[in-house]
């Protein structure tokens, strides 16, 4: 997205109303959010479940120190790598940012965060640690299908059944409360930020354009210190850490442990990121039809 395109978008926005910017990884949403904040004011608020972790800056493409100096930023890199940060926690941390002060410009690739913000979030009790440990063990032993088979039908129709984290969450809710996730969602309270009170933008990126961007960005991450960042994560590393979900983390750690070469790690991480972007694009298209689309790439 070139400067004149950003200028055109900024000029069309009401500087007093919150802005929401969703988009797949590497699509340019962070740059757009920063441009809006720099040119018409506001605080850039993270809505990406991977960029919350303190131990990954380069690998999750968090804003640089230079970018953070251009405009205020919030909810980036503030969560320990072993903390299972939830959408409920994110929503509680966002709430004060909506009550006056700088206009929030909320950007990220986690569709569930935006859904919770604009549609509301069910007040589900937290999962006991012992039950989460059981779920982790079941997932490791039997895979996603072992948990999916025990989830109620209504919930299965509402979640991404290819996403292990979403399936595990649904299984934990059912086991912990005796009620399916769908039943809890049906009792959802009013949203913190109804969609009609905000200015929602969703980036629709052309597939090949985005795939190329992802590959070039991962190479830039490697050149920018991603491998050193992974090396710093080696002590106490486990694939079960919540922060291990960062795209490319497992691959770079596997290389540092001598299990695969760097070229193989790079290729695997790029493929994983491209697959993640595909899931994001599918989710946004099915759930954000009421958002204003910003088209990127060739059409």
C-alpha positions in Angstrom: 0.0 0.0 0.0 1.6 3.2 -1.2 1.4 6.5 0.6 -1.3 8.1 -1.6 -3.5 5.1 -1.0 -3.1 5.5 2.8 -3.8 9.2 2.5 -7.0 8.5 0.7 -8.2 6.1 3.3 -7.2 8.4 6.2 -9.1 11.3 4.6 -12.3 9.2 4.4 -12.2 8.4 8.1 -13.9 10.2 10.9 -11.1 11.2 13.3 -13.4 10.9 16.3 -14.6 7.4 15.9 -12.6 4.1 16.6 -11.1 2.3 13.7 -10.9 -1.5 13.3 -8.4 -3.0 10.8 -8.4 -6.7 10.2 -6.4 -8.6 7.7 -4.3 -11.7 7.1 -0.6 -11.8 8.2 1.8 -9.7 6.1 -1.1 -7.8 4.4 0.0 -4.3 5.6 -2.6 -3.7 8.3 -0.1 -2.5 10.9 1.4 0.0 8.4 -2.1 1.3 7.7 -2.9 1.6 11.4 0.3 3.5 12.0 -0.4 5.9 9.1 -3.9 6.6 10.5 -2.5 7.3 13.9 0.3 9.5 12.7 -1.9 11.6 10.3 -5.1 11.9 12.3 -4.3 10.9 15.8 -5.0 7.8 17.9 -3.5 4.9 19.8 -2.7 1.7 17.9 -4.1 -1.3 19.8 -3.0 -4.8 19.1 -5.7 -7.4 18.1 -3.3 -10.2 17.2 -3.0 -13.2 19.6 0.6 -13.8 18.6 1.9 -10.3 19.0 1.0 -10.2 22.7 3.9 -12.4 23.7 7.0 -10.7 25.2 9.5 -13.3 23.9 8.8 -12.8 20.2 9.2 -9.4 18.6 10.9 -10.1 15.3 9.1 -13.4 14.6 5.6 -12.0 15.1 6.3 -8.7 13.3 5.5 -6.6 16.2 5.9 -2.8 15.6 9.5 -1.7 16.0 10.8 0.7 18.5 10.9 3.3 15.8 7.3 2.7 14.8 6.2 2.8 18.4 7.8 6.3 18.7 5.5 7.6 15.9 2.3 7.0 17.8 1.2 5.3 21.1 0.8 1.5 21.0 -1.0 -0.8 23.5 -1.2 -4.5 24.2 1.9 -5.5 22.4 4.5 -7.9 23.9 3.1 -7.8 27.4 2.3 -11.5 28.0 4.8 -14.1 29.4 5.5 -17.0 27.0 4.0 -19.5 29.4 0.7 -17.7 30.0 -2.4 -19.0 28.2 -3.7 -15.6 27.3 -7.4 -15.7 26.4 -9.8 -13.6 24.3 -11.5 -12.7 27.6 -8.3 -11.2 29.0 -7.8 -9.2 25.8 -11.3 -7.9 26.0 -10.8 -6.8 29.6 -7.6 -5.0 28.7 -9.2 -3.3 25.7 -12.1 -2.0 27.7 -10.3 0.9 29.4 -8.9 2.1 26.0 -12.5 2.6 24.7 -13.4 5.0 27.5 -12.0 8.3 26.4 -8.5 9.5 25.7 -6.9 8.8 22.4 -9.0 7.3 19.6 -8.3 3.6 19.4 -7.1 2.1 16.1 -7.5 -1.6 16.7 -5.6 -3.8 14.3 -4.7 -7.4 14.0 -5.3 -10.8 12.4 -7.2 -12.6 15.2 -10.8 -12.6 14.0 -12.1 -14.0 17.3 -10.8 -10.8 19.1 -12.8 -8.6 16.7 -15.9 -10.8 17.0 -15.7 -10.6 20.8 -15.3 -6.9 20.7 -18.1 -6.1 18.3 -20.5 -9.0 19.0 -19.9 -9.7 22.7 -18.3 -12.5 24.6 -19.9 -15.1 26.8 -18.8 -15.0 30.4 -17.4 -18.6 30.6 -15.7 -19.7 33.8 -11.9 -20.3 33.4 -10.6 -23.8 32.7 -9.0 -25.6 35.8 -5.3 -26.2 35.3 -5.8 -30.0 35.7 -8.4 -30.1 33.0 -6.2 -28.1 30.6 -3.4 -30.5 31.3 -5.7 -33.4 30.5 -6.7 -31.7 27.3 -3.1 -31.1 26.3 -2.3 -34.8 26.9 -5.4 -35.9 24.9 -4.4 -33.6 22.0 -0.8 -34.9 22.0 -1.9 -38.5 22.1 -4.9 -38.7 19.9 -4.8 -35.5 17.8 -7.5 -33.0 17.1 -10.1 -35.7 16.2 -9.9 -37.2 19.7 -11.2 -34.0 21.2 -13.5 -33.1 18.3 -15.4 -36.4 18.7 -16.5 -35.4 22.2 -17.7 -31.8 21.4 -21.5 -31.2 21.1 -22.9 -30.9 17.6 -24.0 -27.3 17.9 -20.5 -26.2 18.9 -18.9 -28.2 16.1 -20.9 -26.2 13.5 -19.6 -22.9 15.0 -15.9 -23.4 15.5 -12.9 -23.8 13.1 -12.6 -27.6 13.4 -9.2 -27.5 11.8 -7.8 -25.2 14.5 -6.5 -27.3 17.5 -6.7 -24.3 19.9 -10.3 -23.7 19.1 -11.2 -27.4 19.3 -9.4 -27.7 22.6 -11.1 -24.6 24.0 -14.5 -26.0 23.1 -13.7 -29.4 24.7 -12.5 -27.7 27.9 -15.6 -25.6 28.2 -17.9 -28.6 27.8 -15.9 -30.7 30.3 -15.5 -27.8 32.8 -19.1 -26.5 32.8 -21.2 -29.3 31.4 -22.5 -26.9 28.7 -21.3 -26.6 25.1 -19.6 -23.5 23.9 -22.5 -22.8 21.6 -24.9 -22.7 24.6 -22.6 -20.2 26.4 -22.4 -18.0 23.2 -26.2 -17.9 23.0 -26.2 -16.0 26.3 -23.6 -13.5 25.1 -23.9 -10.0 26.8 -23.9 -6.7 24.8 -20.6 -5.9 23.0 -18.1 -3.4 24.2 -17.9 -1.8 20.7 -20.9 -2.4 18.5 -19.8 -2.5 14.8 -22.0 0.4 13.9 -20.2 2.7 16.3 -16.8 2.0 14.7 -15.1 2.3 11.3 -14.3 -1.3 10.3 -11.8 -2.1 7.6 -10.7 -5.5 6.4 -7.8 -6.0 4.0 -8.6 -8.5 1.2 -5.3 -9.6 -0.2 -4.8 -11.4 -3.5 -3.5 -14.9 -2.8 -0.2 -14.9 -4.9 0.6 -11.3 -3.9 0.2 -12.2 -0.2 2.2 -15.5 -0.6 5.1 -13.6 -2.0 4.9 -11.0 0.7 4.9 -13.7 3.4 8.1 -15.3 1.9 9.9 -12.0 1.6 8.9 -11.0 5.1 10.2 -14.2 6.7 13.5 -13.7 4.9 13.6 -10.2 6.3 12.8 -11.6 9.8 15.8 -13.9 9.5 18.0 -11.0 8.4 16.6 -9.0 11.3 17.5 -11.4 14.1 14.7 -14.0 14.2 17.2 -16.8 14.7 18.9 -15.0 17.6 15.4 -14.4 19.1 14.7 -18.2 18.8 18.1 -19.0 20.4 17.1 -16.8 23.4 14.0 -19.0 23.7 15.9 -22.3 23.9 16.2 -22.4 27.7 13.0 -24.0 29.0 11.5 -24.4 25.6 8.5 -26.6 25.0 6.2 -27.0 22.0 3.3 -26.8 24.4 4.1 -23.3 25.6 1.3 -20.8 24.5 4.0 -18.7 22.8 5.1 -21.7 20.7 2.1 -21.0 18.4 4.0 -18.1 16.9 4.4 -19.0 13.2 8.0 -20.1 12.6 8.9 -20.7 16.2 8.8 -24.5 16.2 10.7 -24.6 12.9 13.5 -22.3 14.1 13.8 -24.1 17.4 14.0 -27.4 15.6 16.9 -26.0 13.5 18.7 -24.8 16.6 18.2 -28.2 18.2 19.9 -29.8 15.2 16.9 -31.6 13.9 16.5 -29.8 10.5 18.6 -27.4 8.4 18.0 -23.7 8.2 16.7 -23.9 4.6 14.2 -26.5 5.6 13.1 -24.5 8.7 12.7 -21.4 6.5 10.6 -23.2 3.9 8.4 -24.9 6.5 7.8 -21.6 8.3 6.8 -19.9 5.1 4.4 -22.6 4.2 2.9 -22.5 7.7 2.5 -18.8 7.5 0.8 -19.1 4.1 -1.6 -21.7 5.4 -2.4 -19.5 8.3 -3.1 -16.6 6.0 -5.4 -18.8 4.0 -7.4 -19.6 7.1 -7.5 -16.0 8.1 -8.8 -14.9 4.7 -11.5 -17.6 4.7 -12.6 -16.5 8.2 -12.7 -12.8 7.3 -14.7 -13.4 4.2 -17.3 -15.5 6.0 -17.6 -13.3 9.1 -16.8 -9.7 8.0 -19.2 -9.1 5.1 -20.3 -5.8 6.7 -16.8 -4.4 6.9 -15.3 -2.1 4.3 -12.9 -4.0 2.1 -9.5 -2.7 1.3 -8.1 -4.6 -1.7 -4.4 -5.4 -2.0 -2.6 -7.0 -4.8 -3.8 -7.6 -8.4 -7.4 -8.2 -9.2 
